[in-house]
Amino acid sequence: MTNAKRPIGIFDSGIGGLTVLKEIIRILPGEDTLYLGDTAHLPYGTKSEETVTKYSIQNTRFLLQFNIKLLVVACNTASAVSLSALRKEFSLPLVGVIEAGARAAVKVTKNGKVGIIGTETTVRSSAYTREIKAIRADIDTIGQACPLFVPLVEEGWIQDDITLSIVERYLTPLKKEGIDTLVLGCTHYPLLKKTIQQVMGSGVTLIDSAEETALEVKAMLTQLGLIAPEREGNLPAVAAARRFFVTDVPLRFEEQGSRFLGEKISTVERIDLG
Ligand code: DGL
C-alpha cells in the first residue's frame, strides 16, 4: 500500500468524535478512516489528566496496528490534556481539536473577548486559553464548563424547552461578559448549535472545532503529500473504507452514532484494549 493510501486513525471517548469524522468525510471523501470510540471508559470529561492520558495512549497504540498515516484526537478533553504526551510517545503526524479551534477564534474575534465552553476537564486545563494567548496575548478568554450538555445531546434532546433553559443557565453569564466569539470546545456541542446561537444572539460567532479540525487534517495531509489518490475504477467511484471500533457493547454506539455522523453506521467491531 502506498503511503497516501493508508487510513486516517481517529479516536474519541465515544460517539462525540463522529462529529469530527463527519467533517473529515465531507472535506476528504476519498480517505479511508478507522474510528475508535473508547466507550468502556467514557466520559473522559470528568476524569483526571493522568487517566485520560493513559486511555489516549492505549487508543493510539491500537490504531497504530493498522499503519495509519495520521492520527486525529477527535475528543476535546483528550486533546486538552494528552496531546503533548502523545507527541512525546509517538512519532506519527497528530492533529488535535484544540489548536484548530483556537486559531479560528483568534481570526474571528473583533473585540478580543472569546468564550470557551467544554467539559470540566477541558475548561480546567485552560488548553484553549493557552493556545489562543500563544497567538494573541491580548485576547481575553472566559471559560465555562457545561457538563449537562453531553447527556442532553446523547438523549437526543436537541431542540427542547429543557435544553433551552439549561443552555440559558450556563451561557447567560458569558453573554453578559460581552464576548463576540464562542468556541464549542466539546465534540457534542455542534449538535446544539441552533439553541446556543439562539441564546447568544446573532452578534456572537460560534466556532465549530470539528470543521476546523477537518480543514487542518486536509492541510497537514497536503503538506505531507499524503492525500489519498483518486480512486480507480468506473463510476460510481469505489467508496472509501470506514471501520468503527468500540471498547464496550456496540448497541448504543450504533443507535446514536448515526445521528452524530448523519449516515447509518452498519458494522461496529468490539475490541479489548487489554
Ligand atoms: N468527547 C468529549 C469531549 O469532546 C465529550 C464526552 C466525554 O466527556 O467523554 O470533550
Residues whose N, C-alpha, C, O or C-beta is under 5 A from the ligand:
A	BS01	DGL	S13 G16 L42 P43 Y44 G45 T46 C75 N76 T77 T119 V150 G185 C186 T187
